[in-house]
Amino acid sequence: MGDLAIVLHSHMPYVEGFGTYPFGEEWLFDAVVRSYVPVLAFARDIAVSITPVLADQLEAPGLAGRLTDFATEFRAGSARRESEEAPAELRDSALDELGRYEASLTAIASVDGDLLELFAGPAREGRIELLASAATHAVLPLIATDRAIEFQIGTGLRSHRRRFGRPSGFWLPECAYVPGLEAFLARHGIEWFPIDQSAHETGDEALEPLATRSGPLAFTIDWTAVSWVWDLAGYPSWPGYRDFHRKSMLGLNLFSIDGSPYDSEAARERAREDAGRFLDGVAGRLEGFRRERGEGGLVVFACDMELMGHWWAEGPIWLEAVLDGAAERGIRLTTPGRELGRTGREDALMPASWGAGKDLRTWDSPAQADISAGARRVELAVLGAIASGLGPPASDRAAREMLAVQSSDWAFLDATGQAGDYPFRRAVDHASAAYEAIHSARGEEPDPTLRSLSPDLEMASLTTP
């Protein structure tokens, strides 16, 4: 029929060392044990992005130990207690959760604290293709200066090369794009990037990549296929799946979405059926493209990896069934990096994102203007201070705080209202620390580090005229 490229985007806000329950490191710990470990255990023939800010956190000294303690006591330990003390109708659900957490803890122990090996191992084995991203998941079109865009991209690529080798692909954070960004990528040797152009498409154009004037190939995400999973009425909304929000007194998800006790066997069977429905839909998309164009198309399916296992408990079961069932439907699994020989269509790339409205409103609406405009003010202040002679270690600390402020996560979390005032406080605190570093040249010099954030600063892009 044609080809299917699955791209999973792995990213977590910079929470290491900044809070625990209900907002902070717990987010990162759950993503590792619920999503990264189970998915990467079987992943093959897919592309996976890992943002530098996620890699920085996984590499942080002491993180693996805290994660293990958390998962042992508050996840596996709670599941064990629930399996013994919960009402009888919930005990099978608790045992299912216990098995999931114990399997993840075994996998984490097998890498001896090197959490980056969870990603690096499958990449070395050729099972997955890793792609890089910007240093702190900044919405690049909202950055004020070319120099700071270069700093985000250059630092991100330097981080990726040190840990995983040279990438051919690059994930634009939030798939946020404006014409000209591809030129920055081309200067660093990037050959491809995913992009969401669904707001500007009317048919099956997404099944064919787009050529850019600067050279990198833009692989358009097929939002028709993504919507089968991502929409509110998508597969994860089936009433028998595990409910993410309704928790037991010990913090476990023991109920189905419809409120009944969770039936793990029924949910697994439904996940495999949904995988079949997905593959049938992809095959139909590819068959129509071949019939219309006379050649094979490429469906690019992209979503956050955290959907698989963390938000949607059955996501890993669904994904593994998709990978196992593709061939029998005439679908070849591939990655964008393997498809660089394709001839891209010549249509112009349009400004877009994969956020609400397919534009930048999530991160730059009036309600979030204090965060987005504040980040630009910090950027201009830091660049101005460096241009005026601010040197290390103050310049390094100011640059790290600027990167932290530029993260897309603070405006996103503020817009969704899912984390109280945590994201606003984080943005303000990092901004304040940036100004403190700028003015510290008049007195005591600051620590140039910011815990584990961005150990691979590409300062030349900020200091070279």
KAQUIUR-V78315 format. One record per residue. N is the residue number from 1. RES is the residue in one small letter. SS is DSSP state (H for helix, E for strand, C for the rest). OMEGA is omega in degrees with one decimal (* if undefined). NEAR is the number of other C-alpha atoms within 10 Angstrom. Layout:
BEGIN
N | RES | SS | OMEGA | NEAR
N | RES | SS | OMEGA | NEAR
END
This chain:
BEGIN
1 | m | C | -175.7 | 22
2 | g | E | -170.3 | 21
3 | d | E | 175.9 | 22
4 | l | E | 176.0 | 26
5 | a | E | 177.7 | 23
6 | i | E | 179.8 | 23
7 | v | E | 178.3 | 27
8 | l | E | -177.6 | 21
9 | h | E | -177.7 | 23
10 | s | E | -179.8 | 20
11 | h | C | 171.0 | 23
12 | m | C | 176.6 | 23
13 | p | C | 179.3 | 22
14 | y | C | -176.7 | 23
15 | v | C | -177.2 | 18
16 | e | C | -179.9 | 24
17 | g | C | -177.0 | 13
18 | f | C | 175.7 | 12
19 | g | C | 177.6 | 12
20 | t | C | -179.8 | 14
21 | y | C | -1.5 | 8
22 | p | C | -177.6 | 11
23 | f | C | 177.7 | 17
24 | g | C | -171.1 | 18
25 | e | H | 179.7 | 23
26 | e | H | 177.0 | 18
27 | w | H | -178.1 | 17
28 | l | H | -178.4 | 22
29 | f | H | -179.1 | 21
30 | d | H | 178.8 | 20
31 | a | H | 179.9 | 21
32 | v | H | -172.2 | 24
33 | v | H | -177.0 | 25
34 | r | H | -174.5 | 23
35 | s | H | -171.5 | 25
36 | y | H | -177.7 | 22
37 | v | H | -176.8 | 22
38 | p | H | -177.8 | 22
39 | v | H | -176.4 | 22
40 | l | H | 178.2 | 20
41 | a | H | -177.5 | 15
42 | f | H | -172.8 | 14
43 | a | C | 175.7 | 18
44 | r | C | 176.6 | 22
45 | d | C | 174.5 | 19
46 | i | E | 174.2 | 21
47 | a | E | -177.8 | 23
48 | v | E | 171.3 | 26
49 | s | E | 170.9 | 22
50 | i | E | -176.2 | 23
51 | t | C | 177.5 | 27
52 | p | H | -178.3 | 29
53 | v | H | 172.8 | 29
54 | l | H | 179.2 | 22
55 | a | H | 177.4 | 23
56 | d | H | -177.3 | 22
57 | q | H | 179.9 | 25
58 | l | H | -178.8 | 24
59 | e | H | -173.7 | 19
60 | a | C | 177.3 | 16
61 | p | C | 177.1 | 14
62 | g | C | -176.5 | 10
63 | l | H | -177.7 | 20
64 | a | H | 178.9 | 20
65 | g | H | 178.6 | 12
66 | r | H | 178.5 | 13
67 | l | H | -179.3 | 21
68 | t | H | 179.1 | 20
69 | d | H | -179.1 | 13
70 | f | H | -177.3 | 17
71 | a | H | -179.7 | 22
72 | t | H | -174.6 | 16
73 | e | H | -169.0 | 12
74 | f | H | 177.0 | 14
75 | r | H | 179.6 | 22
76 | a | H | -179.2 | 24
77 | g | H | 177.9 | 17
78 | s | H | 179.3 | 20
79 | a | H | 179.2 | 30
80 | r | H | 178.7 | 18
81 | r | H | -179.9 | 15
82 | e | H | -179.5 | 25
83 | s | H | -179.3 | 20
84 | e | H | -169.6 | 13
85 | e | H | -176.9 | 12
86 | a | C | 172.7 | 18
87 | p | C | -172.1 | 10
88 | a | H | -175.8 | 12
89 | e | H | -179.8 | 13
90 | l | H | -172.1 | 20
91 | r | H | 176.3 | 21
92 | d | H | 177.3 | 18
93 | s | H | 178.0 | 26
94 | a | H | 177.8 | 27
95 | l | H | 177.1 | 20
96 | d | H | 176.3 | 17
97 | e | H | 179.3 | 24
98 | l | H | 179.3 | 21
99 | g | H | 179.4 | 15
100 | r | H | -177.4 | 19
101 | y | H | 178.7 | 23
102 | e | H | 177.5 | 18
103 | a | H | 178.8 | 15
104 | s | H | 178.9 | 22
105 | l | H | 176.6 | 19
106 | t | H | 179.6 | 12
107 | a | H | 179.0 | 17
108 | i | H | 177.5 | 21
109 | a | H | -176.7 | 13
110 | s | H | 179.0 | 13
111 | v | C | 172.0 | 13
112 | d | C | 175.2 | 11
113 | g | C | 179.8 | 18
114 | d | C | -174.0 | 17
115 | l | C | 176.5 | 23
116 | l | C | 179.4 | 18
117 | e | H | 176.2 | 19
118 | l | H | 177.6 | 21
119 | f | H | -174.1 | 21
120 | a | H | -178.7 | 19
121 | g | H | 177.5 | 16
122 | p | H | 177.9 | 18
123 | a | H | 178.1 | 20
124 | r | H | -179.3 | 14
125 | e | C | 179.9 | 10
126 | g | C | -179.9 | 13
127 | r | C | 179.7 | 16
128 | i | E | 172.7 | 24
129 | e | E | -179.8 | 26
130 | l | E | 172.0 | 29
131 | l | E | -173.6 | 26
132 | a | E | 176.4 | 28
133 | s | E | 179.6 | 29
134 | a | C | -167.9 | 29
135 | a | C | -175.1 | 34
136 | t | C | 174.8 | 31
137 | h | C | 177.8 | 28
138 | a | E | 171.5 | 24
139 | v | C | -169.6 | 25
140 | l | H | 178.0 | 26
141 | p | H | -179.5 | 20
142 | l | H | 177.0 | 20
143 | i | C | -169.2 | 19
144 | a | C | -171.1 | 15
145 | t | C | 174.5 | 15
146 | d | H | -178.2 | 14
147 | r | H | 179.6 | 17
148 | a | H | 172.9 | 23
149 | i | H | 178.8 | 22
150 | e | H | 179.8 | 22
151 | f | H | 177.2 | 22
152 | q | H | -176.8 | 25
153 | i | H | -177.6 | 26
154 | g | H | 177.9 | 25
155 | t | H | 178.1 | 25
156 | g | H | -179.1 | 25
157 | l | H | 177.1 | 29
158 | r | H | 176.4 | 20
159 | s | H | -177.2 | 26
160 | h | H | -177.9 | 24
161 | r | H | -179.3 | 13
162 | r | H | -173.5 | 10
163 | r | H | -168.8 | 15
164 | f | H | -176.3 | 18
165 | g | C | -174.3 | 16
166 | r | C | 179.1 | 16
167 | p | C | 171.4 | 19
168 | s | C | -177.3 | 19
169 | g | E | -177.4 | 26
170 | f | E | 176.9 | 24
171 | w | E | 172.8 | 22
172 | l | C | -178.0 | 23
173 | p | H | -176.4 | 23
174 | e | H | -174.1 | 23
175 | c | H | -177.1 | 22
176 | a | C | -172.8 | 23
177 | y | E | 163.9 | 25
178 | v | C | 179.9 | 15
179 | p | C | -179.1 | 13
180 | g | C | 179.7 | 13
181 | l | H | -179.3 | 17
182 | e | H | 178.8 | 22
183 | a | H | 175.5 | 16
184 | f | H | -179.2 | 16
185 | l | H | -178.7 | 23
186 | a | H | -179.7 | 17
187 | r | H | 179.3 | 12
188 | h | C | 176.3 | 13
189 | g | C | 178.1 | 15
190 | i | C | -174.7 | 22
191 | e | C | -179.3 | 20
192 | w | E | 174.5 | 28
193 | f | E | 174.9 | 24
194 | p | E | 178.9 | 22
195 | i | E | 177.3 | 29
196 | d | C | 177.9 | 27
197 | q | C | -172.1 | 24
198 | s | H | 178.4 | 20
199 | a | H | -175.7 | 15
200 | h | H | -178.0 | 13
201 | e | C | -177.8 | 12
202 | t | C | -176.4 | 8
203 | g | C | -178.1 | 10
204 | d | C | -179.4 | 17
205 | e | H | -176.2 | 19
206 | a | H | -177.7 | 23
207 | l | H | 179.0 | 22
208 | e | C | -177.6 | 22
209 | p | C | 179.6 | 29
210 | l | E | 174.2 | 23
211 | a | C | 174.2 | 20
212 | t | C | -178.9 | 21
213 | r | C | -177.0 | 12
214 | s | C | 175.9 | 15
215 | g | C | -178.6 | 16
216 | p | C | 178.7 | 22
217 | l | E | 179.5 | 29
218 | a | E | 179.8 | 25
219 | f | E | -175.1 | 27
220 | t | E | 179.9 | 24
221 | i | C | 178.8 | 29
222 | d | C | -174.1 | 25
223 | w | H | 174.0 | 21
224 | t | H | 179.0 | 18
225 | a | H | 179.6 | 18
226 | v | H | -175.5 | 17
227 | s | H | 178.2 | 14
228 | w | H | 179.7 | 17
229 | v | H | -165.0 | 21
230 | w | H | -176.8 | 18
231 | d | C | 179.8 | 11
232 | l | C | 178.3 | 10
233 | a | C | -178.5 | 11
234 | g | C | -175.7 | 13
235 | y | H | -175.7 | 23
236 | p | H | -178.2 | 26
237 | s | H | 179.6 | 17
238 | w | C | -172.2 | 17
239 | p | C | -177.7 | 15
240 | g | C | 177.3 | 21
241 | y | C | -178.2 | 24
242 | r | E | -179.0 | 28
243 | d | C | -179.4 | 24
244 | f | C | -169.3 | 16
245 | h | C | -176.8 | 13
246 | r | C | -173.5 | 15
247 | k | C | 173.3 | 12
248 | s | C | 179.7 | 14
249 | m | C | 178.2 | 10
250 | l | C | 172.6 | 13
251 | g | C | -179.0 | 13
252 | l | C | 177.7 | 22
253 | n | C | -174.2 | 22
254 | l | C | -173.9 | 30
255 | f | E | 170.9 | 23
256 | s | E | -179.6 | 22
257 | i | C | -179.9 | 20
258 | d | C | 177.2 | 14
259 | g | C | 180.0 | 13
260 | s | C | 173.9 | 15
261 | p | E | -175.4 | 20
262 | y | C | 177.5 | 26
263 | d | C | -173.3 | 19
264 | s | H | -178.6 | 21
265 | e | H | 178.1 | 11
266 | a | H | -179.9 | 11
267 | a | H | 178.0 | 20
268 | r | H | 179.6 | 19
269 | e | H | 179.2 | 14
270 | r | H | 178.4 | 19
271 | a | H | 178.3 | 26
272 | r | H | 176.6 | 20
273 | e | H | 178.2 | 16
274 | d | H | 175.0 | 22
275 | a | H | 176.9 | 25
276 | g | H | 177.9 | 18
277 | r | H | 178.4 | 15
278 | f | H | -179.2 | 20
279 | l | H | 176.0 | 24
280 | d | H | 178.3 | 15
281 | g | H | 177.2 | 15
282 | v | H | 179.0 | 26
283 | a | H | 177.4 | 21
284 | g | H | 177.3 | 13
285 | r | H | -177.7 | 21
286 | l | H | 178.9 | 25
287 | e | H | 178.2 | 19
288 | g | H | 178.3 | 16
289 | f | H | -179.9 | 22
290 | r | H | 179.9 | 15
291 | r | H | -177.4 | 11
292 | e | H | -172.1 | 11
293 | r | H | -177.3 | 10
294 | g | C | 178.8 | 10
295 | e | C | -177.5 | 12
296 | g | C | 176.8 | 18
297 | g | E | -179.5 | 23
298 | l | E | 173.7 | 30
299 | v | E | 175.4 | 31
300 | v | E | 177.9 | 27
301 | f | E | -178.7 | 21
302 | a | E | 173.4 | 23
303 | c | E | 174.6 | 17
304 | d | E | 177.6 | 16
305 | m | H | -178.1 | 24
306 | e | H | 173.0 | 23
307 | l | H | -175.5 | 22
308 | m | E | 175.3 | 24
309 | g | C | -179.5 | 25
310 | h | C | 177.8 | 20
311 | w | C | -179.4 | 20
312 | w | E | -172.6 | 20
313 | a | C | -177.6 | 25
314 | e | C | -177.6 | 22
315 | g | H | 178.2 | 27
316 | p | H | 177.5 | 26
317 | i | H | 177.6 | 20
318 | w | H | -175.9 | 26
319 | l | H | 179.8 | 21
320 | e | H | 177.7 | 17
321 | a | H | 174.8 | 18
322 | v | H | -179.5 | 21
323 | l | H | -178.2 | 21
324 | d | H | -173.1 | 13
325 | g | H | -174.7 | 16
326 | a | C | -172.0 | 21
327 | a | H | -176.2 | 13
328 | e | H | 176.2 | 9
329 | r | H | 178.4 | 14
330 | g | C | -179.2 | 15
331 | i | E | 178.6 | 21
332 | r | E | 175.9 | 16
333 | l | E | -179.0 | 20
334 | t | E | 172.5 | 22
335 | t | C | 178.3 | 22
336 | p | H | -179.8 | 27
337 | g | H | 177.3 | 21
338 | r | H | -172.5 | 11
339 | e | H | -177.3 | 16
340 | l | C | 177.7 | 17
341 | g | C | 179.5 | 9
342 | r | C | 175.6 | 14
343 | t | C | -178.6 | 12
344 | g | C | 175.1 | 15
345 | r | E | -170.1 | 14
346 | e | C | -179.4 | 11
347 | d | C | 180.0 | 11
348 | a | C | 173.0 | 11
349 | l | C | -176.7 | 19
350 | m | C | 175.9 | 14
351 | p | C | -175.0 | 19
352 | a | E | 167.1 | 23
353 | s | C | 173.6 | 26
354 | w | C | 178.7 | 21
355 | g | C | 179.4 | 16
356 | a | H | -179.2 | 10
357 | g | H | -179.2 | 11
358 | k | H | 176.7 | 19
359 | d | C | -174.0 | 18
360 | l | C | -173.6 | 20
361 | r | H | -179.0 | 17
362 | t | H | -173.2 | 21
363 | w | H | -174.0 | 25
364 | d | H | 175.6 | 19
365 | s | C | 178.2 | 14
366 | p | H | -178.6 | 11
367 | a | H | 179.8 | 14
368 | q | H | -175.1 | 19
369 | a | H | 179.3 | 14
370 | d | H | 178.2 | 15
371 | i | H | -175.5 | 25
372 | s | H | 178.5 | 24
373 | a | H | 176.9 | 15
374 | g | H | 178.5 | 17
375 | a | H | 178.8 | 25
376 | r | H | 176.8 | 19
377 | r | H | 177.2 | 14
378 | v | H | 179.6 | 23
379 | e | H | -178.3 | 26
380 | l | H | 178.5 | 17
381 | a | H | -179.7 | 17
382 | v | H | 179.8 | 24
383 | l | H | 178.0 | 21
384 | g | H | 179.6 | 14
385 | a | H | 178.9 | 19
386 | i | H | 178.0 | 20
387 | a | H | -179.5 | 14
388 | s | C | 173.5 | 9
389 | g | C | 176.6 | 11
390 | l | C | -177.7 | 21
391 | g | C | -179.9 | 15
392 | p | C | 3.1 | 15
393 | p | C | -176.6 | 16
394 | a | H | -178.6 | 25
395 | s | H | 178.5 | 26
396 | d | H | -179.6 | 23
397 | r | H | 179.0 | 23
398 | a | H | -179.6 | 36
399 | a | H | 178.8 | 28
400 | r | H | 178.7 | 25
401 | e | H | 175.8 | 28
402 | m | H | 177.2 | 29
403 | l | H | -179.4 | 29
404 | a | H | 178.9 | 29
405 | v | H | -174.3 | 30
406 | q | H | -179.9 | 31
407 | s | E | 177.8 | 24
408 | s | H | -170.8 | 22
409 | d | H | -173.9 | 23
410 | w | H | 178.6 | 26
411 | a | H | -180.0 | 25
412 | f | H | -178.9 | 18
413 | l | H | 177.1 | 19
414 | d | H | -178.8 | 20
415 | a | H | -177.7 | 18
416 | t | H | 179.9 | 10
417 | g | C | -174.7 | 12
418 | q | C | -172.7 | 12
419 | a | C | 177.2 | 15
420 | g | C | 179.6 | 13
421 | d | C | -178.6 | 13
422 | y | H | -176.9 | 18
423 | p | H | 179.6 | 22
424 | f | H | 178.7 | 17
425 | r | H | 178.8 | 12
426 | r | H | -180.0 | 17
427 | a | H | -179.3 | 24
428 | v | H | -178.6 | 17
429 | d | H | 178.3 | 14
430 | h | H | 177.0 | 22
431 | a | H | 178.8 | 25
432 | s | H | 179.9 | 17
433 | a | H | 176.7 | 19
434 | a | H | 178.5 | 28
435 | y | H | 177.1 | 18
436 | e | H | 178.6 | 17
437 | a | H | 179.4 | 27
438 | i | H | -174.9 | 26
439 | h | H | -177.6 | 17
440 | s | H | 179.0 | 17
441 | a | H | -179.9 | 17
442 | r | H | -177.0 | 8
443 | g | C | -176.5 | 7
444 | e | C | -179.1 | 10
445 | e | C | -178.1 | 16
446 | p | C | 169.5 | 20
447 | d | C | -176.6 | 13
448 | p | C | -176.8 | 16
449 | t | C | 172.8 | 17
450 | l | C | -171.3 | 16
451 | r | C | -175.0 | 16
452 | s | C | -172.3 | 17
453 | l | C | 170.1 | 24
454 | s | C | 173.8 | 25
455 | p | C | -175.2 | 16
456 | d | C | -178.0 | 18
457 | l | C | 174.6 | 22
458 | e | C | -171.5 | 21
459 | m | C | -178.6 | 14
460 | a | H | -178.1 | 13
461 | s | H | 176.8 | 18
462 | l | H | -171.6 | 19
463 | t | H | -179.4 | 15
464 | t | C | 179.8 | 8
465 | p | C | * | 7
END
